Amino acid sequence: MKQFEYDILFFEVRKQKDFGEMRRILNERGAEGWEVITAEAGDYGYTTFVKREITETSK
């Protein structure tokens, strides 16, 4: 059976340039095997939930 680990990221977004930083961090996490499950907009930014499969090498 597949197993997953989860993480929660918060991105403070106040200016258009903040989206570039958010994109950079999400791309870094994606390269590490993380996948965005969902992102929710709040008053001061985005809360993003990510997961990745746990493998024998990542334990």
DSSP file (Angstrom, degrees, kcal/mol; ACC not computed):
  #  RESIDUE AA STRUCTURE BP1 BP2  ACC     N-H-->O    O-->H-N    N-H-->O    O-->H-N    TCO  KAPPA ALPHA  PHI   PSI    X-CA   Y-CA   Z-CA
    1    1 A M              0   0    0      0, 0.0     2,-0.1     0, 0.0     0, 0.0   0.000 360.0 360.0 360.0 138.4    0.0    0.0    0.0
    2    2 A K        -     0   0    0     51,-0.0     2,-0.4     1,-0.0    53,-0.1  -0.416 360.0-159.7 -69.2 145.1    1.3    3.5   -0.8
    3    3 A Q        -     0   0    0     51,-0.5    51,-3.3    -2,-0.1     2,-0.3  -0.960   6.0-163.1-125.7 147.9    2.1    5.8    2.1
    4    4 A F  E     -A   53   0A   0     -2,-0.4     2,-0.3    49,-0.3    49,-0.2  -0.896  11.9-148.8-128.1 155.1    2.4    9.5    1.9
    5    5 A E  E     -A   52   0A   0     47,-2.5    47,-1.9    -2,-0.3     2,-0.3  -0.914  20.8-151.6-117.4 154.1    3.9   12.3    4.0
    6    6 A Y  E     -A   51   0A   0     -2,-0.3     2,-0.3    45,-0.2    45,-0.2  -0.871  13.0-176.0-127.5 154.4    2.3   15.8    4.1
    7    7 A D  E     -A   50   0A   0     43,-2.2    43,-2.6    -2,-0.3     2,-0.5  -0.978  16.4-141.5-145.6 157.1    3.4   19.3    4.6
    8    8 A I  E     -A   49   0A   0     -2,-0.3     2,-0.4    41,-0.2    41,-0.2  -0.987  17.1-168.9-123.5 127.1    1.7   22.7    4.9
    9    9 A L  E     -A   48   0A   0     39,-3.2    39,-3.5    -2,-0.5     2,-0.5  -0.926   6.5-156.6-116.2 139.8    3.3   25.8    3.4
   10   10 A F  E     -A   47   0A   0     -2,-0.4     2,-0.5    37,-0.2    37,-0.2  -0.969   6.1-167.3-116.2 132.2    2.2   29.4    3.9
   11   11 A F  E     -A   46   0A   0     35,-3.0    35,-2.5    -2,-0.5     2,-0.6  -0.967  13.7-145.8-119.7 118.2    3.0   32.1    1.4
   12   12 A E  E     -A   45   0A   0     -2,-0.5     2,-0.6    33,-0.2    33,-0.3  -0.731  21.9-175.0 -80.0 120.1    2.5   35.7    2.3
   13   13 A V        +     0   0    0     31,-1.3     3,-0.1    -2,-0.6    -2,-0.0  -0.931  28.6 138.1-124.5 107.6    1.4   37.5   -0.8
   14   14 A R        +     0   0    0     -2,-0.6     2,-0.3     1,-0.2    -1,-0.1   0.593  69.5  34.3-117.9 -23.0    1.0   41.2   -0.7
   15   15 A K  S >  S-     0   0    0      1,-0.1     3,-1.5     0, 0.0     4,-0.5  -0.896  84.7-108.0-132.5 160.5    2.6   42.3   -4.0
   16   16 A Q  T >> S+     0   0    0     -2,-0.3     3,-1.4     1,-0.3     4,-0.5   0.850 116.7  61.3 -56.4 -36.8    2.7   40.8   -7.5
   17   17 A K  H >> S+     0   0    0      1,-0.3     4,-1.1     2,-0.2     3,-0.7   0.745  89.5  71.2 -65.6 -21.9    6.4   39.9   -7.1
   18   18 A D  H <> S+     0   0    0     -3,-1.5     4,-2.1     1,-0.2    -1,-0.3   0.782  88.0  63.4 -64.7 -26.1    5.5   37.6   -4.1
   19   19 A F  H <> S+     0   0    0     -3,-1.4     4,-2.6    -4,-0.5    -1,-0.2   0.842  97.2  57.1 -67.1 -31.7    4.0   35.2   -6.6
   20   20 A G  H <X S+     0   0    0     -3,-0.7     4,-2.2    -4,-0.5    -1,-0.2   0.903 107.7  46.5 -63.4 -42.1    7.4   34.7   -8.1
   21   21 A E  H  X S+     0   0    0     -4,-1.1     4,-2.3     2,-0.2    -2,-0.2   0.898 112.0  51.1 -66.7 -41.2    8.8   33.6   -4.8
   22   22 A M  H  X S+     0   0    0     -4,-2.1     4,-2.4     1,-0.2    -2,-0.2   0.930 111.0  48.3 -60.5 -46.3    5.8   31.3   -4.3
   23   23 A R  H  X S+     0   0    0     -4,-2.6     4,-2.4     1,-0.2    -2,-0.2   0.897 110.0  52.5 -61.2 -42.4    6.4   29.8   -7.7
   24   24 A R  H  X S+     0   0    0     -4,-2.2     4,-2.1     2,-0.2    -1,-0.2   0.928 111.7  45.1 -60.9 -46.8   10.1   29.3   -7.0
   25   25 A I  H  X S+     0   0    0     -4,-2.3     4,-2.5     1,-0.2    -2,-0.2   0.905 112.8  50.3 -66.8 -41.9    9.5   27.5   -3.7
   26   26 A L  H  X S+     0   0    0     -4,-2.4     4,-2.5     1,-0.2    -1,-0.2   0.878 110.0  51.2 -64.7 -36.5    6.8   25.3   -5.2
   27   27 A N  H  X S+     0   0    0     -4,-2.4     4,-2.0     2,-0.2    -1,-0.2   0.891 109.6  50.4 -66.3 -38.5    9.1   24.4   -8.1
   28   28 A E  H  X S+     0   0    0     -4,-2.1     4,-0.9     2,-0.2    -2,-0.2   0.937 112.5  46.2 -62.3 -46.2   11.8   23.4   -5.6
   29   29 A R  H ><>S+     0   0    0     -4,-2.5     5,-2.4     1,-0.2     3,-0.7   0.897 109.6  54.9 -63.9 -39.5    9.4   21.3   -3.6
   30   30 A G  H ><5S+     0   0    0     -4,-2.5     3,-1.6     1,-0.3    -1,-0.2   0.886 103.7  54.6 -60.3 -39.3    8.1   19.7   -6.9
   31   31 A A  H 3<5S+     0   0    0     -4,-2.0    -1,-0.3     1,-0.3    -2,-0.2   0.742 105.2  54.8 -65.8 -22.8   11.7   18.7   -7.8
   32   32 A E  T <<5S-     0   0    0     -4,-0.9    -1,-0.3    -3,-0.7    -2,-0.2   0.390 129.5 -97.2 -89.4   2.0   11.8   16.9   -4.4
   33   33 A G  T < 5S+     0   0    0     -3,-1.6    20,-0.4     1,-0.3    -3,-0.2   0.453  76.9 141.7  99.0   1.6    8.7   14.9   -5.2
   34   34 A W      < -     0   0    0     -5,-2.4     2,-0.4    -6,-0.1    -1,-0.3  -0.530  32.3-161.2 -78.6 145.1    6.1   17.1   -3.5
   35   35 A E  E     -B   51   0A   0     16,-2.8    16,-2.3    -2,-0.2     2,-0.3  -0.990  21.6-117.8-127.0 133.8    2.7   17.5   -5.2
   36   36 A V  E     -B   50   0A   0     -2,-0.4    14,-0.3    14,-0.2     3,-0.1  -0.552  26.1-178.2 -71.5 128.2    0.2   20.3   -4.3
   37   37 A I  E     -     0   0A   0     12,-3.4     2,-0.3     1,-0.4    -1,-0.2   0.873  66.3 -28.1 -87.6 -50.7   -3.1   18.9   -3.0
   38   38 A T  E     -B   49   0A   0     11,-1.2    11,-2.8     2,-0.0    -1,-0.4  -0.982  50.2-147.3-160.3 160.0   -4.8   22.2   -2.6
   39   39 A A  E     -B   48   0A   0     -2,-0.3     2,-0.5     9,-0.2     9,-0.2  -0.999  13.0-160.2-135.1 135.3   -4.2   25.9   -2.0
   40   40 A E  E     -B   47   0A   0      7,-2.9     7,-2.5    -2,-0.4     2,-0.3  -0.962  13.7-134.6-120.8 130.5   -6.5   28.2   -0.1
   41   41 A A  E     +B   46   0A   0     -2,-0.5     5,-0.2     5,-0.2     2,-0.2  -0.630  28.6 175.6 -82.3 137.1   -6.4   32.0   -0.3
   42   42 A G        -     0   0    0      3,-3.4     3,-0.3    -2,-0.3    -1,-0.0  -0.596  49.0 -81.2-124.7-170.6   -6.7   33.9    2.9
   43   43 A D  S    S+     0   0    0      1,-0.2     3,-0.1    -2,-0.2    -2,-0.0   0.816 126.6  24.9 -64.5 -31.4   -6.5   37.6    3.9
   44   44 A Y  S    S-     0   0    0      1,-0.1   -31,-1.3   -32,-0.0     2,-0.3   0.323 127.6 -49.7-121.1   6.8   -2.7   37.7    3.8
   45   45 A G  E    S-A   12   0A   0    -33,-0.3    -3,-3.4    -3,-0.3     2,-0.4  -0.992  71.0 -47.5 161.2-152.6   -1.6   34.9    1.5
   46   46 A Y  E     -AB  11  41A   0    -35,-2.5   -35,-3.0    -2,-0.3     2,-0.6  -0.959  26.1-152.3-125.8 136.6   -2.0   31.3    0.6
   47   47 A T  E     -AB  10  40A   0     -7,-2.5    -7,-2.9    -2,-0.4     2,-0.5  -0.945  23.4-166.4-103.0 125.4   -2.0   28.1    2.6
   48   48 A T  E     -AB   9  39A   0    -39,-3.5   -39,-3.2    -2,-0.6     2,-0.5  -0.951  10.4-154.7-121.4 130.2   -0.8   25.3    0.4
   49   49 A F  E     +AB   8  38A   0    -11,-2.8   -12,-3.4    -2,-0.5   -11,-1.2  -0.891  19.3 180.0-104.6 129.2   -1.1   21.6    1.3
   50   50 A V  E     -AB   7  36A   0    -43,-2.6   -43,-2.2    -2,-0.5     2,-0.3  -0.894   7.8-173.0-128.8 156.8    1.4   19.2   -0.3
   51   51 A K  E     -AB   6  35A   0    -16,-2.3   -16,-2.8    -2,-0.3     2,-0.3  -0.967   3.8-172.4-142.5 159.4    2.1   15.5   -0.2
   52   52 A R  E     -A    5   0A   0    -47,-1.9   -47,-2.5    -2,-0.3     2,-0.2  -0.984  33.5-101.7-149.7 152.1    4.7   13.0   -1.5
   53   53 A E  E     -A    4   0A   0    -20,-0.4     2,-0.5    -2,-0.3   -49,-0.3  -0.488  32.4-128.6 -73.3 138.3    4.9    9.3   -1.6
   54   54 A I        -     0   0    0    -51,-3.3   -51,-0.5    -2,-0.2     2,-0.2  -0.774  32.5-179.0 -87.1 126.0    7.1    7.7    1.0
   55   55 A T    >>  -     0   0    0     -2,-0.5     4,-0.8   -53,-0.1     3,-0.7  -0.694  44.6 -97.6-115.8 172.7    9.5    5.3   -0.5
   56   56 A E  T 34 S+     0   0    0      1,-0.2     3,-0.5    -2,-0.2    -1,-0.0   0.853 124.6  50.2 -58.9 -34.8   12.2    3.1    1.0
   57   57 A T  T 34 S+     0   0    0      1,-0.2    -1,-0.2     2,-0.1    -3,-0.0   0.720 108.4  51.8 -78.8 -20.3   14.9    5.7    0.2
   58   58 A S  T <4        0   0    0     -3,-0.7    -1,-0.2     1,-0.2    -2,-0.2   0.509 360.0 360.0 -94.1  -4.0   12.9    8.6    1.7
   59   59 A K     <        0   0    0     -4,-0.8    -1,-0.2    -3,-0.5    -2,-0.1   0.486 360.0 360.0 -74.1 360.0   12.3    6.9    5.1
